[in-house]
Amino acid sequence: MRFGPEEITDAGVRLMGDPGAEWRERGPTAKAVRSLGIDADELRRLPGGAGHVWTDGRLVVKPVGCVPEHDWVCEVYAGWVSGAVRVPEPVQATGSASWSVDGWGAHVFLVGRDTDLLAELEVVKEAGAAFHRAVAALERPEFMDHRDDPWAYGDRLAWEDVQPEADEETRGVIEELLARRRPVTTPSQAVHGDLLPNVLVGDGSAPAIIDWPPYFRPHGFGEAIAVQDAITFRGASMDLLDSWRTGPDWDQLVLRAVLYRLGPTGVFARRNRLMGSLVTHLERARPLVAAVLDRT
């Protein structure tokens, strides 16, 4: 596996794209500022995003990792019609059909606040359901066959015949879970791979969903990842394993959601590159792993 630079988050490792970090530290290039219509005089960093997200008050500007993925998401958002959930309005470069310039992309700032994750889990659940209904008819994009990053590896580990690359301790847990995989019959569709921290709410507005890492897996997998993240990283109750159930394949979806998160952690543990909450990820996950093994 060839993984590029990564952003360590509570829930895993996100590929950031360019092999050098310096260009992100400087912010959007002059060409990106001009082409995307950014107000350079008002440009400032936003909290989060490892310090690489910027805004001029009207637009949010971010580095683009996988360009085909970014373009596909922008096309989906540009044609968005669902009134049940809002998504970012993407910005196209002036005089071009491109959705990014010099490795930077932009979207119109979405009004809303982060959800209170434990107090507003039902909001996350309802917004996720609305989002997944809206994208259910999308065809599987070709870039998913070629995407090469830690999360894509974790997804393949959960669903395909991929050998785990992990330190000895994490590998032992992964192999226990792999041995309990069983066939899943629920049809696949586009799903959101990081739903939990990416729902915004606003007074009088429909909830909004941002930062979409897309996968094409059985319906309910996105919700299963949200449940795994809430229990493992936020200390939510195991009751979510029942209250969020989406159908007969649910326990298998949760099992694969745990694999999806443990895959990248094992890679970085083997390479002595664990950072942030990933340092304690395996220990945090053990109660959920035990519950999943008991249910499968």
C-alpha positions as CSV (number, residue, x, y, z in Angstrom):
1,M,0.0,0.0,0.0
2,R,1.2,3.5,-0.8
3,F,-0.4,6.0,1.5
4,G,0.1,9.7,1.1
5,P,0.2,12.3,3.9
6,E,-2.7,12.0,6.3
7,E,-4.8,14.0,8.7
8,I,-5.3,12.2,12.0
9,T,-8.9,12.5,13.2
10,D,-10.9,11.0,16.0
11,A,-12.2,8.4,13.6
12,G,-9.2,7.6,11.5
13,V,-6.8,8.9,8.9
14,R,-7.7,11.0,6.0
15,L,-5.5,11.4,3.0
16,M,-4.6,15.0,2.3
17,G,-3.2,14.6,-1.2
18,D,0.0,16.4,-2.1
19,P,3.3,14.8,-0.8
20,G,4.4,18.1,0.6
21,A,2.6,19.9,3.4
22,E,4.2,23.4,2.9
23,W,1.8,24.4,0.2
24,R,-1.2,23.8,2.5
25,E,0.4,25.8,5.2
26,R,0.6,28.8,3.0
27,G,-3.0,28.5,2.0
28,P,-4.6,28.7,-1.4
29,T,-2.4,29.8,-4.3
30,A,-2.9,33.2,-6.1
31,K,-4.3,31.3,-9.1
32,A,-6.8,29.4,-6.9
33,V,-7.9,32.6,-5.3
34,R,-8.5,34.3,-8.6
35,S,-10.1,31.3,-10.4
36,L,-12.4,30.3,-7.5
37,G,-13.5,33.9,-6.7
38,I,-12.0,34.0,-3.2
39,D,-11.7,37.3,-1.4
40,A,-8.0,37.3,-0.6
41,D,-8.3,40.2,1.8
42,E,-10.8,38.3,4.0
43,L,-9.1,34.9,3.9
44,R,-8.4,33.3,7.2
45,R,-8.0,29.8,8.6
46,L,-10.9,27.8,10.0
47,P,-10.6,25.7,13.1
48,G,-10.2,21.9,12.4
49,G,-9.0,20.3,9.2
50,A,-5.4,20.1,10.6
51,G,-5.2,23.9,10.0
52,H,-5.6,23.5,6.2
53,V,-9.2,24.8,5.8
54,W,-9.7,28.4,5.0
55,T,-12.6,30.8,4.5
56,D,-13.2,34.3,3.3
57,G,-16.6,34.4,5.0
58,R,-18.5,33.4,1.9
59,L,-16.5,30.4,0.7
60,V,-14.8,27.5,2.4
61,V,-11.5,26.5,0.8
62,K,-9.8,23.1,1.2
63,P,-7.0,21.0,-0.3
64,V,-8.1,18.4,-2.7
65,G,-6.7,14.9,-2.2
66,C,-8.2,12.6,-4.8
67,V,-9.2,14.8,-7.7
68,P,-11.6,12.3,-9.4
69,E,-13.4,11.8,-6.1
70,H,-13.6,15.6,-5.5
71,D,-15.0,16.1,-9.0
72,W,-17.6,13.4,-8.6
73,V,-18.8,14.7,-5.3
74,C,-19.0,18.2,-6.7
75,E,-21.1,17.0,-9.7
76,V,-23.5,15.2,-7.3
77,Y,-23.8,18.3,-5.1
78,A,-24.2,20.6,-8.1
79,G,-27.4,18.7,-9.1
80,W,-28.7,18.3,-5.5
81,V,-32.5,18.5,-5.3
82,S,-33.4,17.0,-1.9
83,G,-35.0,19.5,0.5
84,A,-34.6,17.1,3.5
85,V,-30.9,17.6,3.9
86,R,-28.6,20.4,2.7
87,V,-25.1,19.8,1.1
88,P,-22.3,22.2,0.2
89,E,-22.8,24.2,-3.0
90,P,-19.5,23.6,-5.0
91,V,-17.7,26.3,-6.8
92,Q,-16.5,25.9,-10.3
93,A,-13.3,27.7,-11.5
94,T,-14.0,30.8,-13.6
95,G,-13.8,30.1,-17.4
96,S,-13.3,26.3,-16.7
97,A,-15.2,23.1,-16.2
98,S,-12.8,22.3,-13.3
99,W,-13.9,21.9,-9.7
100,S,-10.4,22.5,-8.3
101,V,-7.4,24.8,-9.1
102,D,-3.8,24.1,-8.0
103,G,-5.0,21.4,-5.6
104,W,-7.7,23.6,-3.9
105,G,-11.5,23.3,-4.0
106,A,-14.2,25.6,-2.6
107,H,-17.8,25.5,-1.7
108,V,-20.3,28.1,-0.4
109,F,-20.2,28.4,3.4
110,L,-23.1,26.4,4.9
111,V,-24.9,28.0,7.8
112,G,-25.2,25.8,10.8
113,R,-23.5,24.5,14.0
114,D,-22.0,21.1,14.8
115,T,-24.3,18.7,16.4
116,D,-23.9,17.9,20.1
117,L,-22.9,14.3,19.2
118,L,-24.2,12.4,22.2
119,A,-27.3,14.6,22.9
120,E,-28.3,14.9,19.2
121,L,-27.6,11.4,17.8
122,E,-31.2,11.2,16.5
123,V,-30.5,14.3,14.4
124,V,-27.5,12.6,12.9
125,K,-29.5,9.4,12.3
126,E,-32.3,11.2,10.5
127,A,-30.0,13.4,8.5
128,G,-28.0,10.3,7.4
129,A,-31.1,8.5,6.4
130,A,-32.2,11.5,4.3
131,F,-28.8,11.8,2.7
132,H,-28.6,8.1,1.8
133,R,-32.1,8.2,0.3
134,A,-31.0,11.1,-1.9
135,V,-27.9,9.3,-3.2
136,A,-29.4,5.8,-3.5
137,A,-29.8,5.9,-7.3
138,L,-26.2,7.0,-8.0
139,E,-24.0,4.6,-10.0
140,R,-20.7,3.4,-8.7
141,P,-18.0,5.7,-9.8
142,E,-14.9,4.4,-11.5
143,F,-12.4,6.2,-9.2
144,M,-13.3,3.8,-6.4
145,D,-11.3,1.1,-8.2
146,H,-8.1,3.1,-8.1
147,R,-8.3,5.2,-4.9
148,D,-5.3,4.6,-2.7
149,D,-5.5,5.9,0.8
150,P,-5.8,4.5,4.3
151,W,-9.6,4.7,4.5
152,A,-10.0,3.1,1.1
153,Y,-7.7,0.3,2.4
154,G,-9.9,0.0,5.5
155,D,-13.0,-0.3,3.3
156,R,-11.4,-3.1,1.2
157,L,-10.3,-4.9,4.3
158,A,-13.9,-4.9,5.6
159,W,-15.4,-6.1,2.3
160,E,-12.9,-7.7,0.1
161,D,-10.1,-10.3,0.4
162,V,-7.4,-8.0,1.6
163,Q,-4.6,-9.2,3.9
164,P,-4.3,-7.1,7.0
165,E,-1.2,-5.0,7.4
166,A,-1.0,-4.3,11.2
167,D,1.0,-4.6,14.3
168,E,0.6,-8.0,16.1
169,E,-2.0,-6.9,18.6
170,T,-4.2,-5.1,16.2
171,R,-3.9,-7.9,13.6
172,G,-5.1,-10.4,16.2
173,V,-8.3,-8.4,16.7
174,I,-8.8,-7.9,12.9
175,E,-8.4,-11.6,12.2
176,E,-11.0,-12.4,14.9
177,L,-13.4,-10.1,13.1
178,L,-12.5,-11.3,9.6
179,A,-13.3,-14.9,10.7
180,R,-16.9,-13.8,11.6
181,R,-17.7,-12.2,8.3
182,R,-20.7,-13.7,6.6
183,P,-22.4,-12.9,3.2
184,V,-24.4,-9.7,3.1
185,T,-27.4,-9.5,0.8
186,T,-28.5,-5.9,1.1
187,P,-27.9,-4.0,-2.2
188,S,-25.0,-1.6,-2.4
189,Q,-25.3,2.2,-3.0
190,A,-23.3,5.3,-2.4
191,V,-22.8,5.8,1.3
192,H,-21.1,8.4,3.6
193,G,-18.0,7.0,5.3
194,D,-17.7,9.6,8.1
195,L,-21.2,10.7,9.0
196,L,-21.0,11.2,12.7
197,P,-19.0,14.5,13.0
198,N,-20.2,16.0,9.7
199,V,-23.8,16.9,10.4
200,L,-24.7,20.6,10.9
201,V,-27.9,21.9,12.3
202,G,-29.4,25.4,12.0
203,D,-32.5,27.1,13.3
204,G,-35.3,26.8,10.8
205,S,-33.1,25.0,8.2
206,A,-32.8,21.4,7.2
207,P,-29.7,19.6,8.6
208,A,-26.6,19.7,6.4
209,I,-24.0,17.1,5.7
210,I,-20.5,18.0,4.8
211,D,-17.1,16.3,4.2
212,W,-18.3,13.3,2.3
213,P,-15.9,10.4,1.8
214,P,-18.0,8.3,-0.6
215,Y,-18.1,4.5,-0.7
216,F,-20.3,2.1,-2.5
217,R,-21.5,-0.5,0.0
218,P,-24.7,-2.0,1.3
219,H,-27.3,0.4,2.6
220,G,-26.8,0.9,6.3
221,F,-23.0,0.8,6.2
222,G,-22.8,4.5,6.6
223,E,-25.0,4.3,9.7
224,A,-23.0,1.4,11.0
225,I,-19.8,3.5,10.8
226,A,-21.5,6.3,12.7
227,V,-22.5,3.9,15.4
228,Q,-19.0,2.4,15.7
229,D,-17.6,5.9,15.9
230,A,-20.1,7.1,18.5
231,I,-19.4,4.0,20.8
232,T,-15.6,3.8,20.2
233,F,-14.6,7.4,20.1
234,R,-17.4,9.2,21.9
235,G,-18.4,6.8,24.7
236,A,-22.0,6.3,23.5
237,S,-24.1,3.5,24.8
238,M,-24.1,0.0,23.3
239,D,-27.8,0.5,23.0
240,L,-27.1,2.1,19.7
241,L,-26.5,-1.4,18.3
242,D,-30.2,-2.0,18.6
243,S,-31.7,1.4,18.2
244,W,-29.9,2.1,14.9
245,R,-30.6,-1.3,13.3
246,T,-31.3,-1.0,9.6
247,G,-32.2,-4.5,8.6
248,P,-31.2,-8.2,8.8
249,D,-27.6,-7.5,7.8
250,W,-27.1,-5.0,10.5
251,D,-24.7,-7.0,12.8
252,Q,-22.5,-7.8,9.8
253,L,-22.5,-4.1,8.8
254,V,-21.3,-3.1,12.3
255,L,-18.6,-5.8,12.2
256,R,-17.4,-4.4,8.9
257,A,-17.5,-0.8,10.2
258,V,-15.2,-1.8,13.0
259,L,-12.8,-3.4,10.5
260,Y,-13.0,-0.3,8.4
261,R,-11.7,1.8,11.3
262,L,-9.1,-0.7,12.6
263,G,-7.5,-1.3,9.2
264,P,-5.7,2.1,9.0
265,T,-4.9,2.1,12.7
266,G,-3.1,-1.3,12.3
267,V,-1.1,0.1,9.4
268,F,0.1,3.1,11.4
269,A,0.7,1.1,14.5
270,R,3.0,-1.2,12.5
271,R,4.9,1.8,11.2
272,N,5.1,3.5,14.6
273,R,3.1,6.4,13.4
274,L,0.1,6.4,15.6
275,M,-1.0,10.0,16.6
276,G,-3.9,11.6,18.5
277,S,-6.7,9.4,19.6
278,L,-5.5,6.6,17.3
279,V,-2.9,5.8,20.1
280,T,-5.7,4.4,22.2
281,H,-8.0,3.3,19.4
282,L,-7.6,-0.4,19.9
283,E,-8.3,-0.3,23.6
284,R,-11.3,2.0,23.0
285,A,-12.6,-0.5,20.4
286,R,-12.3,-3.6,22.5
287,P,-15.8,-3.4,24.3
288,L,-17.5,-3.0,20.9
289,V,-15.4,-5.8,19.3
290,A,-16.6,-8.1,22.1
291,A,-20.2,-7.1,21.6
292,V,-19.9,-7.6,17.8
293,L,-18.3,-11.0,18.2
294,D,-21.1,-12.0,20.7
295,R,-23.8,-10.9,18.2
296,T,-22.3,-12.7,15.2
